[in-house]
C-alpha cells in the first residue's frame, strides 16, 4: 500500500468507499459466525465479558488538532500509557525525518507502527488480522492500532486510525462492540462502536493492525 496515507477528510484514491466497493472488499470483513476462538485460544469464552482495559486507558485519550494526525495521536496515546510524555511536535519531526509522515498526507499506511518503534516500543504488524487476533492482543494488555474508513462508524468517508482498547463479548462468545480511544471526535474517549459497523470500517482497510509486543497496562 505504498503512498497510501491516513487522511481524515478524503479517502485515499486507491481505496474504495462503500458506494463503489467491490464485493470482495466487503467480504474481507469478518463473518460473525466465525468469531469464536479455536479451542486452544481462551479469549472468546461463552460468557459475557470485556476484553482489554478501555476504562483504564481512557485517561490517555486526546482530541487531535491536525486533521491528518490521527495515527500520531493513536500511537502517541500508547506511548503515554507506557510512561512517555506525549509530544506531538516530536512525533511530526520523527515522521518527516523518517519519510513516513507529511503534514499534508499524514502517516503513510505501510508505516503504521513506525512511531512506536522509533520510540523504543516493539510491535507486531498484521496484514489481515482476525477479530481473534485483536482479542488475543488486547487480552495480553497490548496496545492495538487499527486503520478504518469512517463511513460505517461516523457516517462520512475518510481514512482514520483508532487506538482499540477493548472488545465487549456477548454470552454467545460473539463481539457486541469495539471500544476505542478515537482522536477524531470530541466524544472519542473510550467510545464504543457496534461490532458490525467497526467490522465494515476495518475491513475497508484490509483488517490491517499494529500491536505492541508487551503490555501497556499498569
N, C-alpha and C positions, 0 to 999 in steps of 0.2 A: 504494500500500500504506500509506495514511495510518494512523497509530496502531498499526501492527503493529510490535512490538518484539522484540528478541532476549530470550529467557528460557531459561536452561539447565535449567529444571525443567519448565515447561509449554510445550506447543506453542501458539502464538498461535491464538485461537479461529477465525479465518477462514482458517487454513491447514490442509489435510488431513494426517492421519497415514496411513501405509501401509495401515492397516486399513480406512479409509474413502475413500481417494484415488480419484478418478475416473480412468478410463483415460487421459484426455488429459493429466493431471498426470504420470503415469509416462512417457507417450510424449514428453513435453517433454525428457526426458533424451536424451543424445547417442547416436546409433546408432553402435556400434563399427565398423561397416562404412564409415562416412563420416568418419573422423577424419583421414585423410591430407590434408595441406595442398594447396591449389592449386599448380600448377607454379611460380608466381612467389613463393611463400612457403616459404623454405627452413628450416623449423623442425621438420618431421617427415620426416627423411630415412629411407631404407630401411637403417638401421643402428642397432644398439643404442646408446643414448646417454642422458645425464642432461641435461635442460633445467633451467636455474636453478642456484642455488648453495645447496642446503639445508645442507651441512656448514658453510659459512662463516657462514650466518645463524642457525645453531642456538644460537650463544652469546647471542643476544638473546631467547631464549625465557624466559618466566616463567610460573609457575603462578598462575592468577588466584585472588584472595582472595574477592571478592564473586561470588555466583552469577549476577549479571546483567551482569558487567563484561567479558564475553568480547570484545566489539568494541573496547573501550578497550584491552585488552591486545594484541589483534591489530594495531591501528593504532599503539599505543604502541611496540611492538617495531620497527615500521618507522621510527618517528621516532628511536628509539635507534640503529638501524643507520645512520641518516643523520647521527649525531653529536649528537643532542639527548639530554638527560637524561630518563630515564623517570620520570614524575611522575603517579602515579595520582590523587592528590587534585586536582592541577591539571586533569587531564582531566575528572574528575567535575564540578568547578566550571564548566569551559567548557561541558560538556554541559547542566547545569542552567540556566546562564545563557543558553545559546542555544536552550533549549527542545527539544533533540533527545535528551535523556537524563534518566532519573529513576532513583534507586536501586532503586525497586520494579520498574520495567519494563525497565531497561537502555536501550540505544540503539535509537531508532526506525529501522526498516529503511530507510525512504526517506531517512534522513540518514546512512547508512553512508558514510564518507569525510569527513564534516564535521570530525572531529577532525584529520585530516591537513591539510585546507585551513586550519583555524584556526591551525595551527602552521607555516604557510608552505610546505606541500607541495602542488603542483598535482596534480590527479588526473583520470582519465577514468572515467566511470561507464558500465557496461554493463547494460542491462535484460534482455538474454537473450544471454549470451555463449556462444561455442562453445569447445571444447577447443583449437581452433586459436588463438582469441583469447587464451586463457590462456597457451598455449605461446609465442606471439609476445611477450607482455608479459614473461614470465619470461626469454625468450631475450635481451631487451634489458636485463636486470638490473633491471626494475621491481618494486616491491613490489605484491603482489596479496593482496586480502582477499575471501573468499567466504562468504556465509551458507549454512548447511546445516541439515538436520534430522538429529539424532544417531542416529536409529534404525538406519539402514543401516550406520553405522560404529561405534556404541557398543553397539547392542542395546537402547537405551531412547530414547524420543522426547524432543525438546526442540530449540528453536531455538538456534543456536550460530553463532559466527563463527570462521573459521580463517584464519590467515596462511599462504597457499600459497607454498611456497619451491622446489618442484621437481616435475618430471614425469619418470618413468622410461619410456623408449620402447623397445619391443622391436625386433628386427631387421626385423620386418614393417612398422614405422612406426606401430604401434598402441600407445597408452599401456598400461603394465602397472600402474603405481601412481602415486599422488599423494603427495608429501611435504609435510608441514605443520608449522609450529610451532603446536601445539594447546594453548591455555592452560587448557583444561578438564580435563586429566588429568595425573597426576604423571609419566607416561611420554611426555608430549606433545612433548618436544624432538625435532625432526626425525623425527616419527613418519610412517610410510608407510601409506597406506590403499590397498587394492586398488581399481583404477580403477573396476570395476563398482559397488562399494559407494559410492565417492565420487560417481560419476555419479548414482546414485539420490538420495543425500543432497543434493547440489547442485541437482538437478532439482526437488526438492520446494520449493525456494525460487526457482524460476523462472530458474535459471542467472544470477542477479544477480552482478555482480563489480565491484570497485573496484580500479583500478591507478594507481600513481604514473606521472607522465609523464616522469620522469627516473630514472636508475639509482640504486639504493641500495647497489650493490656497491662495495667499497673497491678 
